[in-house]
Amino acid sequence: MTKQTDNNIELVSDMVSRYPDEWIFFEVVEDDEYGHPHKGRLIAHDTDRAKIQEIAVQSDVYHAAVWYTGELVPEGSIILL
């Protein structure tokens, strides 16, 4: 697990590209016109969702998000609802 110590604000798309197939936890500092996170400050990233959720629960960040940067459903899979 990697926790960030810098206060670098960046595009969420850059965070997603830099940490493929990982969970990222970031403070949202700017939303786009649709209300989706656009810019943020990366707090932590890891392949283990439980580790990221533990950090998120203990965080005092008001506006934050936890995202998975990989494919949630493997290509070629069929989802039945």
C-alpha positions, 0 to 999 in steps of 0.5 A: 500500500502506498500513501501519498505525502505530497499535496499535488492536485492532478486530473483524475484521469492521470491518476487512473492511468498511472495506477492501472488495476489498483484501487485509488483513494483521493480527495476531490478538489474539483468536479466537472460540469456533470458533478463527477470528480475531475481533479483531486489529490491522491491519498493512497493506492493499492491492489487490495481494496480492504487496505484502501477502505481502511484508510478511507474510513479513518480519513477526515477528508470531506469530499473523497472518492474510492475508485478501481482503475481496472475492468470491474467485469472481465471482457467477454463476461455477461452480466445477468440482472 
